[in-house]
């Protein structure tokens, strides 16, 4: 499919899909709780549907009633051995969180995924779990991964890698572990797991010391069910925010967007670049801070972002790079090593595809330097995505200014935003 130029901007109220990270957790945590949980506004993307299917295979009763998901939880030890390997598609969140959860169950299970997921590193979650006594029957640290469920021991863990997936996997393992487990997070990451567990009456305590965060879990306390309203996703919003900023005549609004302070870096970065973004009607929804967001087309300027910003917006760097490509002056984004181990090597694909579009772009160690062009003339209009949904959507937005970009593997967008193309075209875009 080809992304064409937008002539009159994008306008209107954009309905953004539910938060993907919270949607995963809205299935996992109720499934190991006691009682019935009603989940409203669950994201129906490929990734989340794989998580939903996985828990059905693990013996959890889950019903869909008029778009509401009803989960009948029976407690921490209620999961049952699946009849076959659990297939997780391209969902890294599912893989890492389930690795932690299943390691403390009482049966052997195997998780597997597609080609992309099978290439992603799992050692980063395996190693700390082994310190808790977890056992794995694998010669390789990649999927498929066989997890030998057993009683784990409580311990003190230090996480140096800025990954909410790793942290959450360890927390889920600790929930079913006798005694107190402490997790020291040296790089603070998104806290959706902690927020939701607190609302489910988990015995979890948070302490902040300097730049560190200490999470303490007293295990084997049964969780109590609690209904969940999933807010809309800031990461998905970012594509439309940038589209509106770089296309003249644009004015959009988005409602109920999750602006959790552990992941609002994209807003901070774009405002630093001069973006007209207004957050209004701030409030709490199911333990998360949400707001309505208004955006107008803006004259952006390049900026420099330090490595600390990556902790607040690692998933949004592909679309931020598109904004930088149309700013006045260069941008330098530092400390992006984590981009190399996402659904693809996003750092390389940003560089490669921006270069194809005629933008001067360079990766220096783990830093990304972008020098915008005054007049973009694509050298090669075939955009390589490596089946990565965020790369695909980002270069759809690039096409709104450059025009005639052929986006490969466009079906990857279903991973997080199944109706992206429909919403984009209805708001003024042209992607056919």
C-alpha positions in Angstrom: 0.0 0.0 0.0 1.1 3.6 -0.7 1.1 6.6 1.5 0.3 9.8 -0.4 0.7 13.5 0.5 -2.0 15.2 2.7 -3.1 18.4 1.1 -5.5 19.9 3.7 -4.2 18.5 7.1 -5.9 16.1 9.3 -8.9 17.2 11.4 -11.5 16.0 13.9 -11.9 13.9 17.0 -9.6 10.9 16.7 -10.7 7.7 18.5 -7.5 6.1 19.6 -7.4 2.4 20.6 -7.0 1.1 24.1 -3.6 1.0 25.7 -1.8 -2.2 24.7 0.4 -2.5 27.8 -2.5 -2.2 30.1 -4.7 -4.5 28.0 -2.2 -7.3 28.4 -2.2 -6.8 32.1 -6.0 -6.6 32.2 -6.1 -10.2 31.1 -3.1 -11.6 33.1 -3.8 -10.2 36.6 -7.6 -10.9 36.7 -6.8 -14.5 35.5 -4.9 -15.2 38.7 -7.3 -13.3 41.0 -10.2 -14.6 43.0 -13.6 -13.5 41.6 -15.0 -12.1 38.4 -13.4 -9.1 36.6 -15.1 -7.1 33.9 -12.7 -5.4 31.5 -14.1 -2.5 29.4 -12.3 -1.1 26.3 -9.8 -4.0 25.9 -7.6 -3.6 22.8 -8.5 -6.2 20.2 -5.1 -6.2 18.5 -3.2 -9.3 17.5 -0.8 -9.1 20.4 -3.5 -8.8 23.0 -5.6 -11.5 21.4 -2.7 -13.9 21.7 -2.5 -13.2 25.4 -6.3 -13.8 25.7 -6.0 -17.1 23.9 -3.0 -18.1 26.0 -5.0 -17.8 29.3 -7.9 -19.7 27.8 -5.4 -22.5 27.0 -4.2 -22.2 30.7 -7.7 -23.1 31.9 -9.1 -19.6 32.6 -12.8 -19.1 31.8 -13.1 -15.9 29.7 -16.3 -14.6 28.0 -17.0 -11.8 25.6 -20.3 -10.1 26.3 -21.1 -7.2 23.9 -17.5 -6.1 23.7 -16.9 -6.4 27.5 -14.4 -9.1 28.5 -15.5 -11.1 31.6 -12.7 -13.0 33.3 -13.5 -15.7 36.0 -10.4 -15.9 38.2 -9.7 -18.7 40.6 -6.5 -17.6 42.3 -2.7 -17.7 42.0 -2.4 -21.4 41.6 -5.5 -22.0 39.4 -3.7 -22.2 36.0 -3.6 -25.6 34.4 -1.1 -27.3 32.1 -1.9 -26.4 28.5 -2.5 -29.2 26.0 -0.1 -27.7 23.5 2.6 -25.1 23.1 1.4 -21.6 23.8 1.7 -19.5 20.6 2.2 -15.8 21.2 2.7 -14.4 17.7 4.8 -11.3 17.8 4.0 -10.2 21.4 7.2 -9.6 23.4 5.1 -8.4 26.3 3.2 -11.7 26.5 6.4 -13.7 26.2 8.3 -12.0 29.0 5.3 -11.6 31.4 4.2 -15.3 30.9 7.8 -16.5 31.4 7.7 -15.0 34.9 4.2 -16.1 35.7 4.5 -19.7 34.5 7.9 -20.2 36.2 6.1 -20.3 39.6 3.3 -22.6 38.5 3.3 -26.4 39.1 3.5 -27.7 35.5 5.8 -27.7 32.5 4.8 -25.4 29.6 6.4 -24.2 26.4 5.9 -20.7 24.8 6.7 -20.0 21.2 6.2 -17.1 18.7 6.6 -16.0 15.1 9.9 -15.5 13.4 10.3 -12.0 14.8 9.5 -12.9 18.4 11.8 -16.0 18.2 14.7 -13.7 17.4 14.3 -11.5 20.5 16.4 -11.9 23.6 14.9 -13.8 26.5 18.1 -14.1 28.6 17.3 -10.8 30.3 14.3 -12.3 31.9 15.7 -15.8 32.3 18.7 -14.8 34.3 17.0 -13.0 37.2 14.3 -15.8 37.3 17.0 -18.4 37.7 18.2 -16.4 40.8 14.7 -17.2 42.2 15.2 -20.9 41.4 13.4 -21.0 38.1 14.2 -23.8 35.7 14.2 -23.9 31.9 14.8 -26.7 29.5 16.5 -24.8 26.7 19.8 -24.9 25.0 19.1 -21.5 23.6 17.9 -18.3 25.3 15.3 -17.6 22.6 11.9 -18.9 21.9 10.5 -21.6 21.9 11.1 -21.7 25.6 10.2 -24.6 27.9 9.4 -23.4 31.5 9.6 -26.0 34.3 7.2 -24.6 36.8 8.2 -25.0 40.4 8.2 -23.3 43.8 10.5 -20.3 43.7 12.4 -18.7 46.5 12.1 -15.1 47.5 15.2 -13.0 46.9 16.6 -9.5 46.3 17.0 -8.6 42.6 18.6 -5.6 40.8 17.4 -4.8 37.3 19.8 -2.6 35.3 18.0 -3.0 31.9 15.2 -0.3 31.5 12.5 -2.8 30.7 9.0 -2.8 32.2 8.5 -6.3 30.7 11.4 -7.8 32.7 10.2 -6.0 35.9 6.6 -7.2 35.4 7.7 -10.8 34.7 9.6 -10.8 38.0 6.7 -9.3 39.9 4.3 -11.9 38.5 6.7 -14.7 39.6 7.1 -13.2 43.1 3.3 -13.1 43.6 3.3 -16.9 43.9 6.5 -17.1 45.9 6.6 -17.5 49.7 8.2 -14.6 51.5 9.3 -11.1 50.5 10.9 -10.4 47.1 12.5 -7.1 46.5 13.2 -5.7 43.0 15.5 -2.7 42.7 14.9 -0.9 39.5 17.9 1.3 38.6 16.2 2.7 35.5 12.6 3.6 36.3 10.1 2.2 33.7 6.4 2.3 33.2 4.5 1.2 36.3 1.2 -0.3 35.0 1.8 -3.6 36.7 2.3 -2.1 40.1 -0.7 0.2 39.7 -3.0 -2.6 38.7 -1.8 -5.0 41.4 -2.4 -2.4 44.1 -6.0 -2.1 42.9 -6.3 -5.9 43.1 -5.2 -5.8 46.8 -1.7 -7.3 46.2 0.8 -7.0 49.1 3.1 -4.8 47.1 5.0 -1.7 48.3 6.9 1.0 46.3 9.8 3.0 47.7 11.9 5.5 45.8 15.5 6.2 46.7 17.4 8.8 44.7 17.1 7.5 41.1 16.2 4.0 42.1 12.8 2.4 42.7 12.4 -0.5 45.2 9.4 -2.8 44.7 8.6 -5.2 47.5 6.2 -8.1 47.1 5.0 -10.3 49.9 4.0 -13.4 48.0 1.2 -15.9 48.1 -1.5 -13.4 49.1 -4.6 -14.0 47.0 -5.6 -11.2 44.7 -9.2 -9.7 44.8 -11.0 -9.1 41.5 -11.6 -5.5 40.4 -13.2 -4.1 37.3 -11.0 -2.4 34.8 -11.5 0.5 32.3 -8.6 0.5 29.9 -7.6 4.0 28.9 -6.6 5.0 25.3 -3.0 4.5 24.2 -0.5 7.4 24.1 1.8 5.4 21.8 -0.9 5.0 19.3 -1.9 8.7 19.7 1.6 9.7 18.9 1.2 8.9 15.2 -1.7 11.3 14.8 -0.1 13.9 17.0 2.9 14.0 14.7 0.7 13.8 11.6 -1.2 16.9 12.8 2.0 18.8 13.8 3.8 18.4 10.4 0.8 18.9 8.1 -0.5 22.5 7.8 -4.1 23.1 8.5 -4.4 20.3 11.0 -6.4 20.4 14.2 -7.3 17.2 16.2 -8.6 16.1 19.6 -8.2 12.7 21.3 -10.0 11.7 24.4 -9.1 9.6 27.5 -5.4 9.2 26.6 -3.2 7.6 29.2 -0.5 10.1 30.3 1.2 8.0 32.9 4.3 10.0 34.0 6.6 6.9 33.4 5.8 7.0 29.6 4.8 10.5 28.6 8.2 11.4 27.1 6.8 11.8 23.6 4.7 14.8 24.9 7.7 16.3 26.7 9.9 15.9 23.6 7.5 17.3 21.1 6.7 20.3 23.3 10.5 20.9 23.5 10.4 21.0 19.7 7.7 23.7 19.8 4.6 21.5 19.3 1.2 23.0 20.1 -0.2 20.3 22.4 -2.7 21.0 25.1 -3.6 18.5 27.8 -6.9 19.1 29.4 -9.4 17.5 31.7 -6.8 15.4 33.6 -8.3 12.7 35.8 -7.8 9.2 37.1 -9.2 6.1 35.3 -8.7 2.7 36.8 -5.6 3.8 38.6 -4.0 5.6 35.6 -3.8 9.3 34.8 -5.7 10.2 31.6 -6.3 13.5 29.7 -7.9 14.8 26.6 -5.3 16.0 24.1 -5.7 18.9 21.5 -3.1 19.3 18.8 -2.5 21.9 16.1 0.0 22.1 13.2 3.2 23.6 14.4 6.6 24.9 13.3 8.9 22.4 14.9 12.6 22.9 15.8 15.3 20.3 16.2 16.3 19.3 19.7 18.7 17.1 21.7 17.4 14.4 24.0 19.6 12.8 26.6 19.6 9.0 27.3 17.2 9.5 30.3 14.4 10.3 27.9 14.5 6.9 26.4 13.1 5.4 29.6 10.0 7.5 29.1 9.4 6.9 25.4 11.4 4.1 23.8 8.5 2.9 21.7 7.8 6.4 20.3 11.3 7.2 18.9 10.3 6.0 15.4 7.4 8.5 15.1 9.5 11.2 16.9 12.1 10.7 14.2 9.5 11.6 11.6 8.7 14.9 13.5 12.5 15.6 13.6 12.7 15.1 9.8 10.4 18.1 9.3 11.8 20.3 12.0 14.0 23.4 11.6 17.6 22.3 12.4 19.1 18.9 13.4 18.0 16.6 16.2 20.2 14.3 18.3 18.5 11.5 20.2 20.9 9.8 22.6 21.0 6.4 24.3 18.8 4.3 22.0 20.4 0.8 22.4 17.0 -0.6 23.5 15.6 0.1 20.1 17.8 -2.6 18.6 16.0 -5.4 20.5 12.4 -4.5 19.8 10.2 -6.2 17.1 13.0 -5.2 14.8 16.2 -3.3 15.0 14.3 -0.1 15.0 17.3 2.1 15.2 18.7 0.7 11.9 15.3 0.8 10.2 14.8 4.5 11.1 18.2 5.3 9.7 17.7 3.2 6.5 14.2 4.4 5.7 14.8 8.1 6.5 17.8 7.9 4.2 15.6 6.3 1.5 13.4 9.4 1.8 16.2 11.8 1.2 16.9 12.7 4.8 20.4 12.9 6.2 20.4 10.4 9.0 23.2 8.7 10.9 23.6 6.3 13.8 26.6 7.1 16.0 27.1 4.3 18.5 23.6 4.2 20.0 22.7 7.8 19.2 20.5 9.0 16.3 21.4 12.2 14.4 18.7 13.6 12.0 19.4 16.5 9.6 16.2 17.5 7.8 16.0 18.3 4.1 14.3 21.4 2.7 12.9 19.3 -0.2 12.5 15.6 0.1 13.0 13.5 -3.0 12.8 9.8 -2.2 15.8 7.9 -3.4 13.9 4.6 -3.0 10.1 4.7 -2.2 10.0 1.1 -0.8 9.9 1.3 3.0 11.3 -1.7 4.8 9.5 -2.5 8.0 10.7 -6.0 8.9 7.1 -6.6 10.0 7.3 -4.0 12.7 4.1 -2.1 13.3 5.6 1.1 14.7 8.0 1.4 11.8 5.1 0.8 9.3 2.8 3.5 10.9 5.6 6.0 11.3 6.4 5.9 7.6 2.8 6.2 6.7 3.0 9.5 8.5 6.3 10.3 6.7 4.4 9.6 3.4 1.8 12.3 4.3 4.6 14.9 3.6 6.9 13.1 1.1 4.2 11.2 -0.9 4.2 8.0 -2.8 5.9 5.8 -0.2 5.3 2.1 -0.6 5.0 0.5 2.9 6.0 -3.2 3.1 4.3 -5.7 5.4 1.5 -3.3 6.2 -0.5 -6.1 7.9 2.0 -5.7 10.9 -0.1 -2.7 12.0 -2.7 -5.2 13.3 -0.2 -5.9 16.2 -1.3 -2.7 18.0 -3.7 -0.6 15.9 -6.0 -2.7 13.7 -8.1 0.2 12.4 -5.2 2.6 12.0 -5.6 3.0 8.2 -9.4 3.5 8.4 -9.1 6.2 11.1 -6.1 7.9 9.3 -8.0 8.1 5.9 -11.2 9.3 7.6 -9.4 12.1 9.3 -7.9 13.4 6.1 -5.0 11.0 5.3 -4.4 9.2 2.0 -3.2 5.7 2.3 -4.4 3.3 -0.4 
